[in-house]
Amino acid sequence: MTIYNDSSLTLYPYLFYFDPTELTIFNWYMPPFGAGAGGLTTRVDAPLPPNSKLAIGYGDGGAIPWQFVIPDGESKDLGFFRLFLSTRPAYFESILQEMSPFYNGRSRSANLTSPELPDLEAWAVQTATVVQVANNVQFA
């Protein structure tokens, strides 16, 4: 996936994959986050400067290519990529849900506490639907 920034703004992209079959949310890309004396408000170099592009999931960075798996017994599956863009670093750690809330029949309580967030100057969201269809290839 390539994200293009055709604007004059410096952007921080956050990409998540929502799996409605498993009721999970996975972090597919988060930019580095500042630490130190400034805590969450420490600015770091944004991965998407004005008029630039960012490759995620492939390219010269040595990333492992993405792969999708259709559940056993199914011929198709559905998922959603959700891209959040902001002009300042943001805190998205509490959105991750790497196990179904119904795993082993028990629900998990959400972590509703988060550190103080900096005010965002601007932000946007884009959603892309992923429909996977199995090939009807049979091996002899």
N, CA, C and O atoms as a GROMACS GRO file, in nm:
protein
  560
    1MET      N    1   0.085  -0.116   0.000
    1MET     CA    2   0.000   0.000   0.000
    1MET      C    3   0.091   0.123   0.000
    1MET      O    4   0.191   0.126   0.071
    2THR      N    5   0.056   0.220  -0.078
    2THR     CA    6   0.130   0.346  -0.080
    2THR      C    7   0.035   0.459  -0.044
    2THR      O    8  -0.074   0.470  -0.100
    3ILE      N    9   0.076   0.541   0.050
    3ILE     CA   10  -0.001   0.659   0.091
    3ILE      C   11   0.067   0.781   0.030
    3ILE      O   12   0.186   0.803   0.051
    4TYR      N   13  -0.009   0.858  -0.044
    4TYR     CA   14   0.043   0.979  -0.108
    4TYR      C   15  -0.005   1.102  -0.033
    4TYR      O   16  -0.124   1.114  -0.002
    5ASN      N   17   0.087   1.192  -0.004
    5ASN     CA   18   0.054   1.319   0.058
    5ASN      C   19   0.073   1.427  -0.047
    5ASN      O   20   0.185   1.475  -0.068
    6ASP      N   21  -0.036   1.466  -0.113
    6ASP     CA   22  -0.029   1.570  -0.216
    6ASP      C   23  -0.057   1.708  -0.158
    6ASP      O   24  -0.076   1.804  -0.232
    7SER      N   25  -0.059   1.718  -0.026
    7SER     CA   26  -0.090   1.844   0.039
    7SER      C   27   0.038   1.917   0.082
    7SER      O   28   0.148   1.867   0.061
    8SER      N   29   0.021   2.032   0.140
    8SER     CA   30   0.134   2.108   0.194
    8SER      C   31   0.150   2.083   0.345
    8SER      O   32   0.230   2.149   0.411
    9LEU      N   33   0.074   1.986   0.398
    9LEU     CA   34   0.078   1.955   0.541
    9LEU      C   35   0.173   1.839   0.570
    9LEU      O   36   0.189   1.749   0.487
   10THR      N   37   0.234   1.841   0.686
   10THR     CA   38   0.312   1.728   0.736
   10THR      C   39   0.214   1.634   0.806
   10THR      O   40   0.139   1.679   0.893
   11LEU      N   41   0.213   1.505   0.769
   11LEU     CA   42   0.112   1.413   0.820
   11LEU      C   43   0.171   1.295   0.895
   11LEU      O   44   0.280   1.247   0.864
   12TYR      N   45   0.096   1.250   0.994
   12TYR     CA   46   0.126   1.129   1.070
   12TYR      C   47   0.018   1.027   1.036
   12TYR      O   48  -0.097   1.044   1.077
   13PRO      N   49   0.051   0.921   0.961
   13PRO     CA   50  -0.049   0.820   0.926
   13PRO      C   51  -0.055   0.706   1.028
   13PRO      O   52   0.048   0.666   1.083
   14TYR      N   53  -0.174   0.654   1.050
   14TYR     CA   54  -0.198   0.539   1.138
   14TYR      C   55  -0.291   0.446   1.061
   14TYR      O   56  -0.402   0.484   1.027
   15LEU      N   57  -0.246   0.324   1.034
   15LEU     CA   58  -0.325   0.230   0.954
   15LEU      C   59  -0.362   0.109   1.038
   15LEU      O   60  -0.276   0.045   1.100
   16PHE      N   61  -0.492   0.078   1.040
   16PHE     CA   62  -0.544  -0.036   1.116
   16PHE      C   63  -0.623  -0.127   1.023
   16PHE      O   64  -0.680  -0.083   0.923
   17TYR      N   65  -0.625  -0.257   1.058
   17TYR     CA   66  -0.706  -0.354   0.985
   17TYR      C   67  -0.814  -0.405   1.079
   17TYR      O   68  -0.785  -0.457   1.187
   18PHE      N   69  -0.939  -0.390   1.039
   18PHE     CA   70  -1.054  -0.434   1.116
   18PHE      C   71  -1.105  -0.564   1.055
   18PHE      O   72  -1.140  -0.568   0.937
   19ASP      N   73  -1.108  -0.671   1.135
   19ASP     CA   74  -1.155  -0.801   1.089
   19ASP      C   75  -1.290  -0.830   1.154
   19ASP      O   76  -1.294  -0.868   1.271
   20PRO      N   77  -1.400  -0.814   1.079
   20PRO     CA   78  -1.532  -0.836   1.139
   20PRO      C   79  -1.562  -0.983   1.167
   20PRO      O   80  -1.651  -1.013   1.247
   21THR      N   81  -1.490  -1.075   1.103
   21THR     CA   82  -1.511  -1.217   1.129
   21THR      C   83  -1.461  -1.254   1.268
   21THR      O   84  -1.529  -1.323   1.343
   22GLU      N   85  -1.341  -1.207   1.301
   22GLU     CA   86  -1.279  -1.237   1.430
   22GLU      C   87  -1.306  -1.130   1.535
   22GLU      O   88  -1.271  -1.146   1.652
   23LEU      N   89  -1.368  -1.019   1.494
   23LEU     CA   90  -1.392  -0.903   1.580
   23LEU      C   91  -1.261  -0.852   1.640
   23LEU      O   92  -1.252  -0.827   1.761
   24THR      N   93  -1.160  -0.835   1.554
   24THR     CA   94  -1.029  -0.788   1.598
   24THR      C   95  -0.989  -0.662   1.522
   24THR      O   96  -1.041  -0.633   1.415
   25ILE      N   97  -0.894  -0.590   1.581
   25ILE     CA   98  -0.837  -0.470   1.520
   25ILE      C   99  -0.686  -0.483   1.533
   25ILE      O  100  -0.633  -0.497   1.644
   26PHE      N  101  -0.617  -0.477   1.419
   26PHE     CA  102  -0.471  -0.489   1.419
   26PHE      C  103  -0.406  -0.361   1.370
   26PHE      O  104  -0.456  -0.295   1.280
   27ASN      N  105  -0.295  -0.329   1.432
   27ASN     CA  106  -0.214  -0.215   1.392
   27ASN      C  107  -0.127  -0.260   1.274
   27ASN      O  108  -0.044  -0.350   1.289
   28TRP      N  109  -0.146  -0.200   1.157
   28TRP     CA  110  -0.064  -0.235   1.041
   28TRP      C  111   0.046  -0.133   1.019
   28TRP      O  112   0.148  -0.163   0.957
   29TYR      N  113   0.026  -0.012   1.070
   29TYR     CA  114   0.134   0.087   1.065
   29TYR      C  115   0.106   0.197   1.166
   29TYR      O  116  -0.004   0.252   1.171
   30MET      N  117   0.208   0.229   1.246
   30MET     CA  118   0.205   0.345   1.335
   30MET      C  119   0.342   0.411   1.324
   30MET      O  120   0.444   0.343   1.329
   31PRO      N  121   0.344   0.543   1.310
   31PRO     CA  122   0.474   0.610   1.301
   31PRO      C  123   0.545   0.609   1.436
   31PRO      O  124   0.481   0.588   1.540
   32PRO      N  125   0.675   0.631   1.436
   32PRO     CA  126   0.747   0.639   1.564
   32PRO      C  127   0.687   0.750   1.649
   32PRO      O  128   0.638   0.851   1.597
   33PHE      N  129   0.692   0.731   1.780
   33PHE     CA  130   0.633   0.829   1.870
   33PHE      C  131   0.740   0.884   1.962
   33PHE      O  132   0.825   0.809   2.009
   34GLY      N  133   0.737   1.014   1.987
   34GLY     CA  134   0.837   1.078   2.070
   34GLY      C  135   0.830   1.035   2.216
   34GLY      O  136   0.724   0.998   2.267
   35ALA      N  137   0.944   1.040   2.280
   35ALA     CA  138   0.952   1.007   2.422
   35ALA      C  139   1.047   1.107   2.487
   35ALA      O  140   1.107   1.190   2.419
   36GLY      N  141   1.059   1.098   2.615
   36GLY     CA  142   1.151   1.187   2.685
   36GLY      C  143   1.077   1.289   2.766
   36GLY      O  144   0.964   1.265   2.809
   37ALA      N  145   1.139   1.404   2.787
   37ALA     CA  146   1.085   1.506   2.877
   37ALA      C  147   0.948   1.555   2.832
   37ALA      O  148   0.864   1.590   2.916
   38GLY      N  149   0.924   1.559   2.701
   38GLY     CA  150   0.795   1.608   2.652
   38GLY      C  151   0.685   1.505   2.656
   38GLY      O  152   0.569   1.540   2.635
   39GLY      N  153   0.718   1.379   2.682
   39GLY     CA  154   0.616   1.273   2.686
   39GLY      C  155   0.544   1.261   2.554
   39GLY      O  156   0.607   1.260   2.448
   40LEU      N  157   0.411   1.251   2.558
   40LEU     CA  158   0.332   1.234   2.437
   40LEU      C  159   0.331   1.356   2.347
   40LEU      O  160   0.297   1.345   2.229
   41THR      N  161   0.368   1.470   2.399
   41THR     CA  162   0.364   1.590   2.317
   41THR      C  163   0.496   1.612   2.242
   41THR      O  164   0.507   1.708   2.166
   42THR      N  165   0.595   1.525   2.264
   42THR     CA  166   0.722   1.539   2.194
   42THR      C  167   0.702   1.512   2.046
   42THR      O  168   0.650   1.407   2.008
   43ARG      N  169   0.743   1.605   1.962
   43ARG     CA  170   0.730   1.586   1.818
   43ARG      C  171   0.848   1.505   1.766
   43ARG      O  172   0.961   1.521   1.812
   44VAL      N  173   0.821   1.420   1.671
   44VAL     CA  174   0.924   1.345   1.602
   44VAL      C  175   0.908   1.374   1.454
   44VAL      O  176   0.807   1.430   1.411
   45ASP      N  177   1.008   1.335   1.376
   45ASP     CA  178   0.996   1.355   1.232
   45ASP      C  179   0.876   1.278   1.179
   45ASP      O  180   0.863   1.158   1.203
   46ALA      N  181   0.789   1.346   1.108
   46ALA     CA  182   0.670   1.281   1.053
   46ALA      C  183   0.710   1.195   0.935
   46ALA      O  184   0.795   1.235   0.855
   47PRO      N  185   0.651   1.076   0.923
   47PRO     CA  186   0.686   0.987   0.812
   47PRO      C  187   0.626   1.028   0.678
   47PRO      O  188   0.658   0.967   0.576
   48LEU      N  189   0.541   1.130   0.676
   48LEU     CA  190   0.477   1.170   0.552
   48LEU      C  191   0.483   1.322   0.535
   48LEU      O  192   0.383   1.392   0.555
   49PRO      N  193   0.602   1.373   0.497
   49PRO     CA  194   0.616   1.518   0.475
   49PRO      C  195   0.530   1.564   0.357
   49PRO      O  196   0.478   1.481   0.283
   50PRO      N  197   0.515   1.695   0.339
   50PRO     CA  198   0.437   1.745   0.226
   50PRO      C  199   0.490   1.692   0.093
   50PRO      O  200   0.610   1.677   0.074
   51ASN      N  201   0.396   1.663   0.002
   51ASN     CA  202   0.429   1.619  -0.134
   51ASN      C  203   0.523   1.499  -0.134
   51ASN      O  204   0.625   1.499  -0.204
   52SER      N  205   0.488   1.397  -0.057
   52SER     CA  206   0.571   1.277  -0.050
   52SER      C  207   0.481   1.154  -0.051
   52SER      O  208   0.358   1.165  -0.058
   53LYS      N  209   0.543   1.036  -0.046
   53LYS     CA  210   0.466   0.912  -0.039
   53LYS      C  211   0.534   0.819   0.060
   53LYS      O  212   0.653   0.831   0.087
   54LEU      N  213   0.455   0.725   0.113
   54LEU     CA  214   0.504   0.630   0.212
   54LEU      C  215   0.456   0.491   0.173
   54LEU      O  216   0.336   0.467   0.161
   55ALA      N  217   0.550   0.399   0.151
   55ALA     CA  218   0.516   0.260   0.120
   55ALA      C  219   0.502   0.183   0.250
   55ALA      O  220   0.588   0.192   0.337
   56ILE      N  221   0.394   0.109   0.263
   56ILE     CA  222   0.370   0.027   0.381
   56ILE      C  223   0.346  -0.117   0.336
   56ILE      O  224   0.262  -0.142   0.249
   57GLY      N  225   0.418  -0.210   0.394
   57GLY     CA  226   0.397  -0.350   0.362
   57GLY      C  227   0.478  -0.403   0.246
   57GLY      O  228   0.462  -0.519   0.206
   58TYR      N  229   0.566  -0.320   0.189
   58TYR     CA  230   0.653  -0.365   0.082
   58TYR      C  231   0.761  -0.260   0.063
   58TYR      O  232   0.759  -0.157   0.130
   59GLY      N  233   0.855  -0.285  -0.025
   59GLY     CA  234   0.954  -0.185  -0.060
   59GLY      C  235   1.091  -0.216  -0.005
   59GLY      O  236   1.118  -0.328   0.040
   60ASP      N  237   1.178  -0.117  -0.010
   60ASP     CA  238   1.318  -0.132   0.028
   60ASP      C  239   1.340  -0.142   0.178
   60ASP      O  240   1.451  -0.171   0.222
   61GLY      N  241   1.238  -0.118   0.258
   61GLY     CA  242   1.254  -0.118   0.402
   61GLY      C  243   1.262  -0.256   0.465
   61GLY      O  244   1.275  -0.267   0.587
   62GLY      N  245   1.255  -0.361   0.385
   62GLY     CA  246   1.264  -0.496   0.438
   62GLY      C  247   1.136  -0.544   0.505
   62GLY      O  248   1.139  -0.638   0.584
   63ALA      N  249   1.023  -0.480   0.474
   63ALA     CA  250   0.896  -0.520   0.535
   63ALA      C  251   0.852  -0.656   0.483
   63ALA      O  252   0.877  -0.691   0.368
   64ILE      N  253   0.787  -0.731   0.568
   64ILE     CA  254   0.729  -0.859   0.529
   64ILE      C  255   0.600  -0.830   0.454
   64ILE      O  256   0.515  -0.757   0.504
   65PRO      N  257   0.583  -0.887   0.333
   65PRO     CA  258   0.460  -0.860   0.257
   65PRO      C  259   0.336  -0.906   0.334
   65PRO      O  260   0.340  -1.005   0.406
   66TRP      N  261   0.228  -0.832   0.318
   66TRP     CA  262   0.104  -0.866   0.383
   66TRP      C  263   0.045  -0.992   0.321
   66TRP      O  264   0.065  -1.020   0.203
   67GLN      N  265  -0.027  -1.066   0.401
   67GLN     CA  266  -0.101  -1.180   0.349
   67GLN      C  267  -0.232  -1.191   0.425
   67GLN      O  268  -0.241  -1.155   0.543
   68PHE      N  269  -0.332  -1.241   0.357
   68PHE     CA  270  -0.464  -1.259   0.415
   68PHE      C  271  -0.500  -1.406   0.407
   68PHE      O  272  -0.461  -1.475   0.312
   69VAL      N  273  -0.572  -1.454   0.505
   69VAL     CA  274  -0.610  -1.596   0.509
   69VAL      C  275  -0.763  -1.603   0.519
   69VAL      O  276  -0.824  -1.540   0.606
   70ILE      N  277  -0.821  -1.680   0.428
   70ILE     CA  278  -0.965  -1.702   0.433
   70ILE      C  279  -0.991  -1.816   0.532
   70ILE      O  280  -0.926  -1.920   0.523
   71PRO      N  281  -1.084  -1.797   0.625
   71PRO     CA  282  -1.111  -1.901   0.725
   71PRO      C  283  -1.148  -2.035   0.659
   71PRO      O  284  -1.209  -2.038   0.553
   72ASP      N  285  -1.110  -2.144   0.724
   72ASP     CA  286  -1.144  -2.278   0.676
   72ASP      C  287  -1.294  -2.290   0.655
   72ASP      O  288  -1.374  -2.242   0.736
   73GLY      N  289  -1.331  -2.353   0.545
   73GLY     CA  290  -1.472  -2.375   0.515
   73GLY      C  291  -1.541  -2.257   0.451
   73GLY      O  292  -1.659  -2.267   0.417
   74GLU      N  293  -1.471  -2.145   0.432
   74GLU     CA  294  -1.530  -2.026   0.372
   74GLU      C  295  -1.473  -2.006   0.232
   74GLU      O  296  -1.359  -2.044   0.205
   75SER      N  297  -1.552  -1.947   0.142
   75SER     CA  298  -1.503  -1.918   0.008
   75SER      C  299  -1.467  -1.770  -0.010
   75SER      O  300  -1.405  -1.732  -0.109
   76LYS      N  301  -1.506  -1.688   0.088
   76LYS     CA  302  -1.470  -1.546   0.083
   76LYS      C  303  -1.467  -1.490   0.223
   76LYS      O  304  -1.520  -1.549   0.317
   77ASP      N  305  -1.403  -1.374   0.236
   77ASP     CA  306  -1.391  -1.308   0.366
   77ASP      C  307  -1.388  -1.158   0.342
   77ASP      O  308  -1.362  -1.112   0.230
   78LEU      N  309  -1.414  -1.082   0.445
   78LEU     CA  310  -1.425  -0.937   0.436
   78LEU      C  311  -1.343  -0.874   0.547
   78LEU      O  312  -1.335  -0.927   0.657
   79GLY      N  313  -1.282  -0.760   0.518
   79GLY     CA  314  -1.208  -0.683   0.618
   79GLY      C  315  -1.205  -0.538   0.577
   79GLY      O  316  -1.248  -0.502   0.467
   80PHE      N  317  -1.153  -0.453   0.666
   80PHE     CA  318  -1.150  -0.310   0.639
   80PHE      C  319  -1.016  -0.251   0.683
   80PHE      O  320  -0.970  -0.276   0.794
   81PHE      N  321  -0.954  -0.174   0.595
   81PHE     CA  322  -0.841  -0.091   0.634
   81PHE      C  323  -0.898   0.045   0.670
   81PHE      O  324  -0.984   0.098   0.600
   82ARG      N  325  -0.848   0.100   0.779
   82ARG     CA  326  -0.892   0.233   0.821
   82ARG      C  327  -0.765   0.316   0.841
   82ARG      O  328  -0.683   0.284   0.927
   83LEU      N  329  -0.750   0.420   0.762
   83LEU     CA  330  -0.633   0.508   0.767
   83LEU      C  331  -0.672   0.637   0.838
   83LEU      O  332  -0.763   0.707   0.795
   84PHE      N  333  -0.602   0.667   0.947
   84PHE     CA  334  -0.619   0.792   1.019
   84PHE      C  335  -0.499   0.879   0.988
   84PHE      O  336  -0.385   0.833   0.996
   85LEU      N  337  -0.522   1.004   0.952
   85LEU     CA  338  -0.415   1.099   0.926
   85LEU      C  339  -0.431   1.218   1.019
   85LEU      O  340  -0.542   1.267   1.039
   86SER      N  341  -0.321   1.263   1.077
   86SER     CA  342  -0.327   1.381   1.163
   86SER      C  343  -0.203   1.467   1.139
   86SER      O  344  -0.102   1.420   1.087
   87THR      N  345  -0.214   1.593   1.176
   87THR     CA  346  -0.101   1.685   1.160
   87THR      C  347  -0.012   1.688   1.284
   87THR      O  348   0.088   1.758   1.287
   88ARG      N  349  -0.050   1.611   1.385
   88ARG     CA  350   0.032   1.595   1.506
   88ARG      C  351   0.031   1.447   1.544
   88ARG      O  352  -0.060   1.374   1.505
   89PRO      N  353   0.132   1.403   1.619
   89PRO     CA  354   0.128   1.265   1.667
   89PRO      C  355   0.001   1.241   1.749
   89PRO      O  356  -0.046   1.331   1.819
   90ALA      N  357  -0.053   1.120   1.741
   90ALA     CA  358  -0.173   1.084   1.815
   90ALA      C  359  -0.149   0.955   1.892
   90ALA      O  360  -0.052   0.884   1.865
   91TYR      N  361  -0.236   0.926   1.986
   91TYR     CA  362  -0.224   0.806   2.068
   91TYR      C  363  -0.337   0.710   2.030
   91TYR      O  364  -0.454   0.737   2.056
   92PHE      N  365  -0.301   0.597   1.968
   92PHE     CA  366  -0.399   0.499   1.923
   92PHE      C  367  -0.382   0.363   1.990
   92PHE      O  368  -0.450   0.268   1.951
   93GLU      N  369  -0.295   0.350   2.088
   93GLU     CA  370  -0.268   0.220   2.149
   93GLU      C  371  -0.395   0.155   2.205
   93GLU      O  372  -0.407   0.033   2.203
   94SER      N  373  -0.488   0.234   2.254
   94SER     CA  374  -0.606   0.176   2.317
   94SER      C  375  -0.707   0.121   2.216
   94SER      O  376  -0.803   0.055   2.256
   95ILE      N  377  -0.688   0.147   2.086
   95ILE     CA  378  -0.781   0.097   1.985
   95ILE      C  379  -0.755  -0.050   1.951
   95ILE      O  380  -0.844  -0.118   1.901
   96LEU      N  381  -0.633  -0.099   1.976
   96LEU     CA  382  -0.597  -0.235   1.938
   96LEU      C  383  -0.680  -0.338   2.014
   96LEU      O  384  -0.703  -0.325   2.134
   97GLN      N  385  -0.724  -0.438   1.940
   97GLN     CA  386  -0.801  -0.548   2.000
   97GLN      C  387  -0.759  -0.674   1.926
   97GLN      O  388  -0.829  -0.720   1.835
   98GLU      N  389  -0.644  -0.730   1.965
   98GLU     CA  390  -0.584  -0.840   1.890
   98GLU      C  391  -0.647  -0.974   1.919
   98GLU      O  392  -0.610  -1.074   1.856
   99MET      N  393  -0.740  -0.981   2.011
   99MET     CA  394  -0.816  -1.103   2.036
   99MET      C  395  -0.964  -1.066   2.036
   99MET      O  396  -1.001  -0.956   2.076
  100SER      N  397  -1.045  -1.157   1.990
  100SER     CA  398  -1.189  -1.134   1.991
  100SER      C  399  -1.235  -1.110   2.135
  100SER      O  400  -1.185  -1.176   2.226
  101PRO      N  401  -1.328  -1.019   2.157
  101PRO     CA  402  -1.379  -0.999   2.293
  101PRO      C  403  -1.457  -1.122   2.340
  101PRO      O  404  -1.487  -1.133   2.459
  102PHE      N  405  -1.489  -1.213   2.250
  102PHE     CA  406  -1.563  -1.334   2.285
  102PHE      C  407  -1.474  -1.456   2.290
  102PHE      O  408  -1.522  -1.569   2.291
  103TYR      N  409  -1.341  -1.434   2.292
  103TYR     CA  410  -1.245  -1.544   2.298
  103TYR      C  411  -1.271  -1.629   2.421
  103TYR      O  412  -1.279  -1.576   2.532
  104ASN      N  413  -1.285  -1.758   2.403
  104ASN     CA  414  -1.313  -1.855   2.510
  104ASN      C  415  -1.441  -1.822   2.588
  104ASN      O  416  -1.456  -1.860   2.704
  105GLY      N  417  -1.533  -1.752   2.521
  105GLY     CA  418  -1.661  -1.725   2.585
  105GLY      C  419  -1.658  -1.616   2.690
  105GLY      O  420  -1.761  -1.587   2.751
  106ARG      N  421  -1.542  -1.555   2.712
  106ARG     CA  422  -1.532  -1.449   2.813
  106ARG      C  423  -1.512  -1.315   2.743
  106ARG      O  424  -1.441  -1.307   2.643
  107SER      N  425  -1.571  -1.212   2.794
  107SER     CA  426  -1.548  -1.080   2.738
  107SER      C  427  -1.432  -1.014   2.811
  107SER      O  428  -1.405  -1.042   2.928
  108ARG      N  429  -1.364  -0.927   2.740
  108ARG     CA  430  -1.254  -0.852   2.800
  108ARG      C  431  -1.299  -0.709   2.818
  108ARG      O  432  -1.367  -0.654   2.732
  109SER      N  433  -1.262  -0.648   2.928
  109SER     CA  434  -1.298  -0.508   2.950
  109SER      C  435  -1.203  -0.419   2.874
  109SER      O  436  -1.084  -0.448   2.862
  110ALA      N  437  -1.255  -0.311   2.822
  110ALA     CA  438  -1.173  -0.218   2.743
  110ALA      C  439  -1.092  -0.130   2.836
  110ALA      O  440  -1.134  -0.099   2.947
  111ASN      N  441  -0.976  -0.090   2.790
  111ASN     CA  442  -0.892   0.003   2.863
  111ASN      C  443  -0.938   0.144   2.827
  111ASN      O  444  -0.907   0.194   2.719
  112LEU      N  445  -1.010   0.207   2.914
  112LEU     CA  446  -1.067   0.338   2.885
  112LEU      C  447  -0.978   0.452   2.932
  112LEU      O  448  -1.011   0.569   2.910
  113THR      N  449  -0.867   0.420   2.994
  113THR     CA  450  -0.778   0.526   3.038
  113THR      C  451  -0.670   0.548   2.934
  113THR      O  452  -0.621   0.452   2.873
  114SER      N  453  -0.634   0.671   2.912
  114SER     CA  454  -0.527   0.703   2.818
  114SER      C  455  -0.459   0.830   2.866
  114SER      O  456  -0.520   0.910   2.937
  115PRO      N  457  -0.335   0.850   2.828
  115PRO     CA  458  -0.267   0.972   2.868
  115PRO      C  459  -0.331   1.094   2.801
  115PRO      O  460  -0.407   1.082   2.705
  116GLU      N  461  -0.298   1.208   2.854
  116GLU     CA  462  -0.351   1.331   2.798
  116GLU      C  463  -0.303   1.345   2.654
  116GLU      O  464  -0.184   1.328   2.626
  117LEU      N  465  -0.395   1.377   2.564
  117LEU     CA  466  -0.362   1.387   2.422
  117LEU      C  467  -0.342   1.532   2.382
  117LEU      O  468  -0.410   1.622   2.432
  118PRO      N  469  -0.248   1.554   2.291
  118PRO     CA  470  -0.233   1.691   2.240
  118PRO      C  471  -0.351   1.726   2.151
  118PRO      O  472  -0.410   1.638   2.088
  119ASP      N  473  -0.386   1.854   2.144
  119ASP     CA  474  -0.492   1.897   2.052
  119ASP      C  475  -0.445   1.874   1.911
  119ASP      O  476  -0.330   1.901   1.877
  120LEU      N  477  -0.535   1.824   1.828
  120LEU     CA  478  -0.503   1.802   1.688
  120LEU      C  479  -0.536   1.927   1.609
  120LEU      O  480  -0.641   1.989   1.628
  121GLU      N  481  -0.444   1.965   1.520
  121GLU     CA  482  -0.471   2.079   1.434
  121GLU      C  483  -0.565   2.040   1.321
  121GLU      O  484  -0.656   2.116   1.286
  122ALA      N  485  -0.543   1.920   1.264
  122ALA     CA  486  -0.628   1.870   1.156
  122ALA      C  487  -0.616   1.719   1.151
  122ALA      O  488  -0.513   1.663   1.188
  123TRP      N  489  -0.722   1.653   1.105
  123TRP     CA  490  -0.718   1.508   1.092
  123TRP      C  491  -0.818   1.465   0.986
  123TRP      O  492  -0.907   1.540   0.948
  124ALA      N  493  -0.801   1.342   0.938
  124ALA     CA  494  -0.891   1.285   0.838
  124ALA      C  495  -0.889   1.133   0.852
  124ALA      O  496  -0.796   1.076   0.908
  125VAL      N  497  -0.992   1.069   0.798
  125VAL     CA  498  -1.003   0.923   0.803
  125VAL      C  499  -1.047   0.874   0.666
  125VAL      O  500  -1.131   0.935   0.600
  126GLN      N  501  -0.989   0.763   0.624
  126GLN     CA  502  -1.027   0.698   0.498
  126GLN      C  503  -1.043   0.549   0.524
  126GLN      O  504  -0.961   0.490   0.593
  127THR      N  505  -1.147   0.487   0.469
  127THR     CA  506  -1.171   0.344   0.487
  127THR      C  507  -1.168   0.275   0.351
  127THR      O  508  -1.224   0.325   0.253
  128ALA      N  509  -1.102   0.159   0.346
  128ALA     CA  510  -1.099   0.076   0.225
  128ALA      C  511  -1.146  -0.064   0.262
  128ALA      O  512  -1.099  -0.122   0.360
  129THR      N  513  -1.238  -0.118   0.185
  129THR     CA  514  -1.291  -0.252   0.210
  129THR      C  515  -1.206  -0.354   0.133
  129THR      O  516  -1.172  -0.333   0.017
  130VAL      N  517  -1.174  -0.464   0.201
  130VAL     CA  518  -1.098  -0.573   0.139
  130VAL      C  519  -1.190  -0.694   0.130
  130VAL      O  520  -1.235  -0.746   0.233
  131VAL      N  521  -1.218  -0.739   0.008
  131VAL     CA  522  -1.297  -0.859  -0.015
  131VAL      C  523  -1.204  -0.965  -0.071
  131VAL      O  524  -1.144  -0.948  -0.177
  132GLN      N  525  -1.193  -1.075   0.001
  132GLN     CA  526  -1.107  -1.186  -0.042
  132GLN      C  527  -1.195  -1.297  -0.095
  132GLN      O  528  -1.294  -1.334  -0.032
  133VAL      N  529  -1.158  -1.350  -0.212
  133VAL     CA  530  -1.234  -1.458  -0.272
  133VAL      C  531  -1.137  -1.571  -0.302
  133VAL      O  532  -1.032  -1.549  -0.364
  134ALA      N  533  -1.171  -1.693  -0.258
  134ALA     CA  534  -1.084  -1.809  -0.278
  134ALA      C  535  -1.090  -1.854  -0.424
  134ALA      O  536  -1.196  -1.850  -0.487
  135ASN      N  537  -0.975  -1.895  -0.475
  135ASN     CA  538  -0.970  -1.957  -0.608
  135ASN      C  539  -1.028  -2.097  -0.598
  135ASN      O  540  -1.013  -2.163  -0.496
  136ASN      N  541  -1.092  -2.140  -0.701
  136ASN     CA  542  -1.145  -2.276  -0.705
  136ASN      C  543  -1.042  -2.370  -0.769
  136ASN      O  544  -1.077  -2.452  -0.853
  137VAL      N  545  -0.919  -2.357  -0.730
  137VAL     CA  546  -0.812  -2.440  -0.784
  137VAL      C  547  -0.809  -2.571  -0.708
  137VAL      O  548  -0.808  -2.572  -0.584
  138GLN      N  549  -0.807  -2.681  -0.780
  138GLN     CA  550  -0.799  -2.813  -0.718
  138GLN      C  551  -0.667  -2.877  -0.757
  138GLN      O  552  -0.625  -2.870  -0.873
  139PHE      N  553  -0.602  -2.938  -0.661
  139PHE     CA  554  -0.476  -3.004  -0.686
  139PHE      C  555  -0.499  -3.154  -0.701
  139PHE      O  556  -0.575  -3.213  -0.625
  140ALA      N  557  -0.433  -3.214  -0.798
  140ALA     CA  558  -0.448  -3.359  -0.820
  140ALA      C  559  -0.350  -3.437  -0.737
  140ALA      O  560  -0.348  -3.560  -0.742
   0.00000   0.00000   0.00000
